[in-house]
Amino acid sequence: MKISRTTMVIAAQAVAIVLLAWALVYYARDEWKIGQDDETEGVPAASRISQAQGVTVVNVAPAAQAAGGITTALLAPVDVRATVRGYALVVSLAPLIDLSSRFAVAQSQAAAARASLADTGAEFRRVKGLYEDRRNVSARELAAAEAAWRRDQALAEGAQRAAEAALAAMREQWGPVLAGWASAPGSPELGPLASGKEVLVQVTLPDDGAQESPAPAVVDLSPLGEGASFEAHFVSPSPRADPALQGRTLWYRASARHLRIGERLAALGQGRGPVQPMAAVPDSAVLWYGGKAWIYVVRGQDAFSRREVRLGGESGDQWVGDASLAGARAVVHGAALLLSEELKSQLKADD
């Protein structure tokens, strides 16, 4: 039987495949052995997973804890107030400066009128005395002196009323604190605002019905989109209502850097209610898994269990957590290693 050329080529290819497969198995035997050894050595030898009262416990020997950089610390209690959120509007100070100028002009005019009134009043009294003393001056001179005195009296009263009206307008529109600043010559408080180094911000916070309760001394302002936050410091209550929002309105001052007149911002400050006992949770202790926050708490010298935590807010490098966490010893470094061990055990169980 004659073998065709095609059959010979297929047979040669089959022989080559067999030889390559044998070579692959021969030269990879050491790597397979290492892989088999790894399955029985390493981290699982230093840790194990167990169940205690329905809770998964990760047991890690002290030596393995030191090697993995696992450290623990007590979670300290802390008293905090609930945060309150609102909105802020950067307002133009031009109307206040205009009223301040009007007040200053009226004050100057009133001072000049009072000085003139003092002169004409003295002259009127002198002329009147002469007239009453045997008519040493004419009735016409007495009438002229009296007219000049009454004219200056009217001018002084008018200038004073103008100054009082400007001051009343400032108090009505801006409140007594800002009105006091604007009416004081060379006010050091108004200076940074008038020069543009600072801006005036009206903050609207939810109205809890306690209008006389203290306002937050400091609020954090941030752009409505993404952006860094910065502090604003309390000035006084604002007599204005925000036409777009309902709530309690307050004046704050902030650095003018990156802020524009008319810009709206988010505001965050401390509430005015009583302090609440909470626990300080370091950021390094918190794990985010499955859309929730977790920490590992110590259950013994070499035992750790994962616990879900409710975080109330972040301040610097720590979170504020539920009061029940206070006094608990938690893993503050290396928690991710414990989570990795726990998840690996679950994968093996599923297999």
C-alpha beads as a LAMMPS data file, in Angstrom:
LAMMPS data file: protein, C-alpha beads

351 atoms
350 bonds

1 atom types
1 bond types

-500.0 500.0 xlo xhi
-500.0 500.0 ylo yhi
-500.0 500.0 zlo zhi

Masses

1 110.0

Atoms # bond

1 1 1 0.000 0.000 0.000
2 1 1 1.482 3.288 -1.034
3 1 1 1.478 6.087 1.621
4 1 1 0.526 9.481 0.261
5 1 1 2.615 12.589 0.816
6 1 1 -0.215 14.207 2.861
7 1 1 -0.354 11.272 5.251
8 1 1 3.392 11.418 5.812
9 1 1 3.219 15.160 6.662
10 1 1 0.402 14.624 9.198
11 1 1 2.314 11.775 10.848
12 1 1 5.444 13.910 11.142
13 1 1 3.454 16.728 12.757
14 1 1 1.919 14.310 15.273
15 1 1 5.360 13.013 16.272
16 1 1 6.597 16.609 16.732
17 1 1 3.646 17.475 18.981
18 1 1 4.280 14.441 21.178
19 1 1 7.982 15.320 21.521
20 1 1 7.176 18.955 22.446
21 1 1 4.631 17.883 25.068
22 1 1 7.153 15.503 26.651
23 1 1 9.800 18.255 26.748
24 1 1 7.364 20.677 28.390
25 1 1 6.491 18.170 31.115
26 1 1 10.131 17.265 31.717
27 1 1 11.495 20.769 32.040
28 1 1 8.543 22.153 34.049
29 1 1 8.556 19.428 36.680
30 1 1 10.546 21.602 39.149
31 1 1 8.146 24.529 38.851
32 1 1 5.157 22.248 39.460
33 1 1 6.835 20.908 42.548
34 1 1 7.421 24.449 43.888
35 1 1 3.777 25.304 43.270
36 1 1 2.693 22.208 45.173
37 1 1 4.981 23.143 48.071
38 1 1 3.507 26.701 48.164
39 1 1 0.058 25.262 48.697
40 1 1 1.153 23.774 51.988
41 1 1 3.539 26.511 53.134
42 1 1 3.455 30.339 53.515
43 1 1 0.751 32.459 55.056
44 1 1 -1.841 29.698 55.636
45 1 1 0.689 27.957 57.847
46 1 1 0.824 31.088 60.027
47 1 1 -2.903 31.773 60.058
48 1 1 -6.147 29.870 60.089
49 1 1 -9.844 30.594 59.912
50 1 1 -12.334 29.453 62.515
51 1 1 -15.887 30.154 63.623
52 1 1 -16.886 31.435 67.065
53 1 1 -20.537 32.102 67.871
54 1 1 -21.335 32.517 64.209
55 1 1 -18.488 34.988 63.656
56 1 1 -15.555 34.331 61.347
57 1 1 -12.282 34.581 63.280
58 1 1 -8.871 35.009 61.674
59 1 1 -6.134 33.496 63.834
60 1 1 -2.641 34.838 63.209
61 1 1 0.344 33.824 65.283
62 1 1 2.247 36.686 66.980
63 1 1 5.328 36.080 64.853
64 1 1 3.234 36.285 61.680
65 1 1 1.594 39.468 62.978
66 1 1 4.985 41.082 63.392
67 1 1 6.104 39.917 59.961
68 1 1 2.952 41.310 58.341
69 1 1 3.121 44.635 60.186
70 1 1 -0.171 44.053 62.006
71 1 1 -0.564 46.518 64.888
72 1 1 -3.506 47.342 67.118
73 1 1 -4.710 50.271 69.237
74 1 1 -7.589 51.159 71.537
75 1 1 -10.327 53.303 69.947
76 1 1 -10.680 56.427 72.072
77 1 1 -14.038 57.954 73.020
78 1 1 -14.808 61.440 71.678
79 1 1 -17.704 63.861 72.139
80 1 1 -19.005 65.452 68.943
81 1 1 -21.973 67.417 67.729
82 1 1 -23.969 66.417 64.711
83 1 1 -23.015 68.218 61.533
84 1 1 -25.406 70.546 59.742
85 1 1 -25.369 71.141 55.998
86 1 1 -26.459 74.228 54.145
87 1 1 -25.577 76.536 51.271
88 1 1 -23.679 79.791 50.979
89 1 1 -23.743 82.776 48.645
90 1 1 -20.866 85.210 48.145
91 1 1 -22.446 88.676 48.288
92 1 1 -21.305 92.044 46.970
93 1 1 -20.257 94.531 49.617
94 1 1 -20.809 97.526 47.307
95 1 1 -24.246 98.476 48.754
96 1 1 -22.823 98.481 52.276
97 1 1 -19.849 100.595 51.201
98 1 1 -22.245 103.020 49.498
99 1 1 -24.329 103.364 52.657
100 1 1 -21.146 103.775 54.666
101 1 1 -20.067 106.632 52.387
102 1 1 -23.474 108.282 52.669
103 1 1 -23.307 107.991 56.434
104 1 1 -19.801 109.481 56.529
105 1 1 -20.826 112.424 54.317
106 1 1 -23.926 113.079 56.424
107 1 1 -21.850 112.889 59.570
108 1 1 -19.379 115.428 58.159
109 1 1 -22.167 117.740 57.115
110 1 1 -23.793 117.405 60.518
111 1 1 -20.500 118.226 62.250
112 1 1 -19.995 121.291 60.052
113 1 1 -23.582 122.395 60.640
114 1 1 -23.171 121.989 64.390
115 1 1 -20.016 124.102 64.334
116 1 1 -21.764 126.800 62.329
117 1 1 -24.767 126.538 64.610
118 1 1 -22.545 127.164 67.624
119 1 1 -21.225 130.357 65.996
120 1 1 -24.592 131.689 64.865
121 1 1 -26.133 130.752 68.191
122 1 1 -23.489 132.721 70.060
123 1 1 -23.981 135.665 67.711
124 1 1 -27.746 135.527 68.153
125 1 1 -27.424 135.568 71.925
126 1 1 -25.003 138.478 71.787
127 1 1 -27.234 140.527 69.492
128 1 1 -30.291 139.680 71.541
129 1 1 -28.543 140.854 74.705
130 1 1 -27.606 144.126 73.089
131 1 1 -31.111 144.618 71.798
132 1 1 -32.616 143.987 75.194
133 1 1 -30.080 146.357 76.761
134 1 1 -31.570 149.676 75.779
135 1 1 -31.866 148.767 72.099
136 1 1 -28.154 148.974 71.386
137 1 1 -28.822 147.103 68.085
138 1 1 -31.722 147.373 65.713
139 1 1 -34.571 144.919 65.456
140 1 1 -33.413 144.119 61.924
141 1 1 -29.989 143.024 63.187
142 1 1 -31.662 140.873 65.836
143 1 1 -33.920 139.263 63.245
144 1 1 -30.965 138.542 60.916
145 1 1 -28.970 136.928 63.722
146 1 1 -31.946 134.802 64.711
147 1 1 -32.551 133.737 61.095
148 1 1 -28.927 132.659 60.683
149 1 1 -29.105 130.680 63.914
150 1 1 -32.342 128.934 62.938
151 1 1 -31.015 128.164 59.434
152 1 1 -27.922 126.446 60.861
153 1 1 -30.102 124.661 63.352
154 1 1 -32.215 123.228 60.503
155 1 1 -29.106 122.258 58.541
156 1 1 -27.626 120.449 61.532
157 1 1 -30.853 118.595 62.210
158 1 1 -31.197 117.613 58.528
159 1 1 -27.622 116.345 58.311
160 1 1 -28.107 114.375 61.526
161 1 1 -31.308 112.819 60.204
162 1 1 -29.512 111.841 56.982
163 1 1 -26.764 110.183 58.988
164 1 1 -29.300 108.356 61.133
165 1 1 -31.197 107.228 58.023
166 1 1 -28.005 105.818 56.462
167 1 1 -27.175 104.017 59.712
168 1 1 -30.717 102.639 59.971
169 1 1 -30.523 101.375 56.387
170 1 1 -27.234 99.618 57.136
171 1 1 -28.692 97.975 60.221
172 1 1 -31.837 96.926 58.380
173 1 1 -30.033 95.430 55.394
174 1 1 -26.815 94.166 56.997
175 1 1 -27.447 93.818 60.733
176 1 1 -26.042 95.774 63.676
177 1 1 -22.577 94.188 63.614
178 1 1 -21.772 95.045 59.992
179 1 1 -23.474 98.421 60.399
180 1 1 -21.227 99.114 63.367
181 1 1 -18.154 98.231 61.339
182 1 1 -19.248 100.371 58.403
183 1 1 -20.057 103.380 60.569
184 1 1 -16.731 103.362 62.446
185 1 1 -13.984 105.384 60.696
186 1 1 -11.063 103.153 59.694
187 1 1 -12.742 100.017 61.033
188 1 1 -10.110 97.230 61.252
189 1 1 -12.855 94.604 60.873
190 1 1 -14.294 96.105 57.696
191 1 1 -10.895 96.873 56.163
192 1 1 -10.093 93.397 54.748
193 1 1 -13.624 93.125 53.320
194 1 1 -13.571 96.589 51.762
195 1 1 -10.105 96.011 50.259
196 1 1 -11.142 92.709 48.650
197 1 1 -8.829 90.495 50.699
198 1 1 -11.889 88.831 52.211
199 1 1 -15.437 88.280 51.044
200 1 1 -18.730 88.329 52.874
201 1 1 -20.706 85.102 52.611
202 1 1 -24.338 84.583 53.527
203 1 1 -24.810 81.026 54.791
204 1 1 -28.279 79.466 54.917
205 1 1 -28.631 76.592 57.394
206 1 1 -31.693 74.489 58.205
207 1 1 -34.006 76.288 60.617
208 1 1 -34.519 74.234 63.774
209 1 1 -36.652 76.896 65.429
210 1 1 -33.879 77.938 67.821
211 1 1 -33.062 81.334 66.354
212 1 1 -31.345 82.509 69.541
213 1 1 -29.054 79.493 69.848
214 1 1 -25.378 79.943 68.980
215 1 1 -24.420 79.664 65.325
216 1 1 -21.448 77.507 64.250
217 1 1 -18.297 79.576 64.848
218 1 1 -16.704 78.067 61.735
219 1 1 -18.195 76.437 58.655
220 1 1 -16.402 74.630 55.858
221 1 1 -17.252 75.980 52.415
222 1 1 -16.694 74.033 49.214
223 1 1 -17.706 74.413 45.556
224 1 1 -20.945 72.699 44.564
225 1 1 -18.869 70.581 42.187
226 1 1 -15.532 69.060 43.113
227 1 1 -12.999 71.223 44.900
228 1 1 -11.119 71.774 48.130
229 1 1 -12.940 73.142 51.160
230 1 1 -11.914 76.196 53.198
231 1 1 -13.033 77.835 56.404
232 1 1 -15.378 80.765 56.912
233 1 1 -15.730 82.496 60.278
234 1 1 -18.954 83.692 61.856
235 1 1 -19.740 87.419 61.813
236 1 1 -23.376 87.841 62.836
237 1 1 -26.931 86.828 61.980
238 1 1 -28.098 88.133 58.612
239 1 1 -31.373 90.068 58.389
240 1 1 -31.780 88.963 54.784
241 1 1 -33.578 85.893 53.566
242 1 1 -32.188 83.891 50.680
243 1 1 -34.782 84.099 47.894
244 1 1 -33.834 80.627 46.671
245 1 1 -33.646 78.810 50.010
246 1 1 -35.535 78.541 53.280
247 1 1 -33.647 78.533 56.547
248 1 1 -31.621 80.525 59.018
249 1 1 -29.291 83.063 57.385
250 1 1 -25.928 84.049 58.850
251 1 1 -23.011 86.250 57.804
252 1 1 -19.543 84.704 57.551
253 1 1 -16.233 86.047 56.289
254 1 1 -13.723 84.059 54.250
255 1 1 -10.579 84.566 52.248
256 1 1 -11.347 86.024 48.819
257 1 1 -9.022 83.568 47.102
258 1 1 -10.796 81.765 44.239
259 1 1 -14.217 83.181 45.210
260 1 1 -16.420 85.313 42.986
261 1 1 -19.353 87.551 43.795
262 1 1 -22.595 85.630 43.306
263 1 1 -20.965 82.189 43.591
264 1 1 -22.933 79.518 45.450
265 1 1 -21.155 77.062 47.723
266 1 1 -21.913 74.122 49.980
267 1 1 -21.572 74.777 53.714
268 1 1 -20.889 72.300 56.499
269 1 1 -20.772 73.134 60.201
270 1 1 -21.416 71.662 63.607
271 1 1 -24.978 71.434 64.795
272 1 1 -26.259 73.307 67.825
273 1 1 -27.572 70.281 69.705
274 1 1 -25.946 68.555 72.696
275 1 1 -22.715 66.663 72.212
276 1 1 -22.983 62.959 71.433
277 1 1 -20.538 60.299 72.675
278 1 1 -18.774 58.671 69.731
279 1 1 -15.507 56.847 69.034
280 1 1 -12.477 58.021 67.077
281 1 1 -11.579 55.482 64.376
282 1 1 -8.233 55.966 62.556
283 1 1 -8.565 56.044 58.794
284 1 1 -5.900 53.334 58.524
285 1 1 -8.182 50.942 60.444
286 1 1 -11.136 51.254 58.066
287 1 1 -11.671 48.793 55.217
288 1 1 -14.247 49.294 52.480
289 1 1 -15.721 46.040 51.236
290 1 1 -19.067 45.310 49.652
291 1 1 -20.059 48.964 49.849
292 1 1 -19.688 48.983 53.652
293 1 1 -17.082 50.093 56.176
294 1 1 -15.381 47.447 58.345
295 1 1 -12.707 47.169 60.995
296 1 1 -10.976 44.171 62.566
297 1 1 -11.295 43.968 66.332
298 1 1 -9.085 41.920 68.618
299 1 1 -10.748 38.850 70.159
300 1 1 -7.626 37.421 71.764
301 1 1 -3.866 37.389 71.541
302 1 1 -3.912 35.942 68.051
303 1 1 -7.597 36.213 67.056
304 1 1 -9.327 38.910 65.004
305 1 1 -12.855 39.297 63.676
306 1 1 -14.322 41.685 61.134
307 1 1 -16.965 44.146 62.336
308 1 1 -19.139 46.500 60.329
309 1 1 -18.980 50.122 61.511
310 1 1 -21.185 53.154 60.954
311 1 1 -19.107 56.236 60.348
312 1 1 -20.529 59.650 61.114
313 1 1 -17.932 61.805 59.404
314 1 1 -14.240 62.277 58.700
315 1 1 -11.934 64.739 60.431
316 1 1 -8.299 64.803 59.399
317 1 1 -6.889 61.257 59.528
318 1 1 -9.711 59.727 61.536
319 1 1 -13.394 58.923 61.344
320 1 1 -16.118 59.335 63.929
321 1 1 -17.757 55.995 64.653
322 1 1 -20.518 54.582 66.810
323 1 1 -20.059 55.014 70.566
324 1 1 -20.060 51.222 71.062
325 1 1 -16.596 51.132 69.450
326 1 1 -15.027 53.237 72.204
327 1 1 -12.578 51.151 74.219
328 1 1 -12.392 48.356 71.654
329 1 1 -8.962 47.291 70.451
330 1 1 -8.814 47.375 66.666
331 1 1 -6.259 46.651 63.974
332 1 1 -4.898 50.001 62.809
333 1 1 -2.277 48.650 60.398
334 1 1 -2.436 45.421 58.401
335 1 1 -6.205 45.008 58.347
336 1 1 -6.084 44.388 54.596
337 1 1 -3.941 41.284 55.203
338 1 1 -6.561 39.855 57.532
339 1 1 -9.318 40.524 54.999
340 1 1 -7.237 38.797 52.327
341 1 1 -6.861 35.701 54.501
342 1 1 -10.578 35.658 55.291
343 1 1 -11.568 35.945 51.638
344 1 1 -9.093 33.249 50.571
345 1 1 -10.628 30.846 53.045
346 1 1 -14.065 31.582 51.611
347 1 1 -12.834 30.891 48.082
348 1 1 -11.354 27.573 49.168
349 1 1 -14.596 26.652 50.896
350 1 1 -16.510 27.422 47.704
351 1 1 -14.148 25.191 45.706

Bonds

1 1 1 2
2 1 2 3
3 1 3 4
4 1 4 5
5 1 5 6
6 1 6 7
7 1 7 8
8 1 8 9
9 1 9 10
10 1 10 11
11 1 11 12
12 1 12 13
13 1 13 14
14 1 14 15
15 1 15 16
16 1 16 17
17 1 17 18
18 1 18 19
19 1 19 20
20 1 20 21
21 1 21 22
22 1 22 23
23 1 23 24
24 1 24 25
25 1 25 26
26 1 26 27
27 1 27 28
28 1 28 29
29 1 29 30
30 1 30 31
31 1 31 32
32 1 32 33
33 1 33 34
34 1 34 35
35 1 35 36
36 1 36 37
37 1 37 38
38 1 38 39
39 1 39 40
40 1 40 41
41 1 41 42
42 1 42 43
43 1 43 44
44 1 44 45
45 1 45 46
46 1 46 47
47 1 47 48
48 1 48 49
49 1 49 50
50 1 50 51
51 1 51 52
52 1 52 53
53 1 53 54
54 1 54 55
55 1 55 56
56 1 56 57
57 1 57 58
58 1 58 59
59 1 59 60
60 1 60 61
61 1 61 62
62 1 62 63
63 1 63 64
64 1 64 65
65 1 65 66
66 1 66 67
67 1 67 68
68 1 68 69
69 1 69 70
70 1 70 71
71 1 71 72
72 1 72 73
73 1 73 74
74 1 74 75
75 1 75 76
76 1 76 77
77 1 77 78
78 1 78 79
79 1 79 80
80 1 80 81
81 1 81 82
82 1 82 83
83 1 83 84
84 1 84 85
85 1 85 86
86 1 86 87
87 1 87 88
88 1 88 89
89 1 89 90
90 1 90 91
91 1 91 92
92 1 92 93
93 1 93 94
94 1 94 95
95 1 95 96
96 1 96 97
97 1 97 98
98 1 98 99
99 1 99 100
100 1 100 101
101 1 101 102
102 1 102 103
103 1 103 104
104 1 104 105
105 1 105 106
106 1 106 107
107 1 107 108
108 1 108 109
109 1 109 110
110 1 110 111
111 1 111 112
112 1 112 113
113 1 113 114
114 1 114 115
115 1 115 116
116 1 116 117
117 1 117 118
118 1 118 119
119 1 119 120
120 1 120 121
121 1 121 122
122 1 122 123
123 1 123 124
124 1 124 125
125 1 125 126
126 1 126 127
127 1 127 128
128 1 128 129
129 1 129 130
130 1 130 131
131 1 131 132
132 1 132 133
133 1 133 134
134 1 134 135
135 1 135 136
136 1 136 137
137 1 137 138
138 1 138 139
139 1 139 140
140 1 140 141
141 1 141 142
142 1 142 143
143 1 143 144
144 1 144 145
145 1 145 146
146 1 146 147
147 1 147 148
148 1 148 149
149 1 149 150
150 1 150 151
151 1 151 152
152 1 152 153
153 1 153 154
154 1 154 155
155 1 155 156
156 1 156 157
157 1 157 158
158 1 158 159
159 1 159 160
160 1 160 161
161 1 161 162
162 1 162 163
163 1 163 164
164 1 164 165
165 1 165 166
166 1 166 167
167 1 167 168
168 1 168 169
169 1 169 170
170 1 170 171
171 1 171 172
172 1 172 173
173 1 173 174
174 1 174 175
175 1 175 176
176 1 176 177
177 1 177 178
178 1 178 179
179 1 179 180
180 1 180 181
181 1 181 182
182 1 182 183
183 1 183 184
184 1 184 185
185 1 185 186
186 1 186 187
187 1 187 188
188 1 188 189
189 1 189 190
190 1 190 191
191 1 191 192
192 1 192 193
193 1 193 194
194 1 194 195
195 1 195 196
196 1 196 197
197 1 197 198
198 1 198 199
199 1 199 200
200 1 200 201
201 1 201 202
202 1 202 203
203 1 203 204
204 1 204 205
205 1 205 206
206 1 206 207
207 1 207 208
208 1 208 209
209 1 209 210
210 1 210 211
211 1 211 212
212 1 212 213
213 1 213 214
214 1 214 215
215 1 215 216
216 1 216 217
217 1 217 218
218 1 218 219
219 1 219 220
220 1 220 221
221 1 221 222
222 1 222 223
223 1 223 224
224 1 224 225
225 1 225 226
226 1 226 227
227 1 227 228
228 1 228 229
229 1 229 230
230 1 230 231
231 1 231 232
232 1 232 233
233 1 233 234
234 1 234 235
235 1 235 236
236 1 236 237
237 1 237 238
238 1 238 239
239 1 239 240
240 1 240 241
241 1 241 242
242 1 242 243
243 1 243 244
244 1 244 245
245 1 245 246
246 1 246 247
247 1 247 248
248 1 248 249
249 1 249 250
250 1 250 251
251 1 251 252
252 1 252 253
253 1 253 254
254 1 254 255
255 1 255 256
256 1 256 257
257 1 257 258
258 1 258 259
259 1 259 260
260 1 260 261
261 1 261 262
262 1 262 263
263 1 263 264
264 1 264 265
265 1 265 266
266 1 266 267
267 1 267 268
268 1 268 269
269 1 269 270
270 1 270 271
271 1 271 272
272 1 272 273
273 1 273 274
274 1 274 275
275 1 275 276
276 1 276 277
277 1 277 278
278 1 278 279
279 1 279 280
280 1 280 281
281 1 281 282
282 1 282 283
283 1 283 284
284 1 284 285
285 1 285 286
286 1 286 287
287 1 287 288
288 1 288 289
289 1 289 290
290 1 290 291
291 1 291 292
292 1 292 293
293 1 293 294
294 1 294 295
295 1 295 296
296 1 296 297
297 1 297 298
298 1 298 299
299 1 299 300
300 1 300 301
301 1 301 302
302 1 302 303
303 1 303 304
304 1 304 305
305 1 305 306
306 1 306 307
307 1 307 308
308 1 308 309
309 1 309 310
310 1 310 311
311 1 311 312
312 1 312 313
313 1 313 314
314 1 314 315
315 1 315 316
316 1 316 317
317 1 317 318
318 1 318 319
319 1 319 320
320 1 320 321
321 1 321 322
322 1 322 323
323 1 323 324
324 1 324 325
325 1 325 326
326 1 326 327
327 1 327 328
328 1 328 329
329 1 329 330
330 1 330 331
331 1 331 332
332 1 332 333
333 1 333 334
334 1 334 335
335 1 335 336
336 1 336 337
337 1 337 338
338 1 338 339
339 1 339 340
340 1 340 341
341 1 341 342
342 1 342 343
343 1 343 344
344 1 344 345
345 1 345 346
346 1 346 347
347 1 347 348
348 1 348 349
349 1 349 350
350 1 350 351
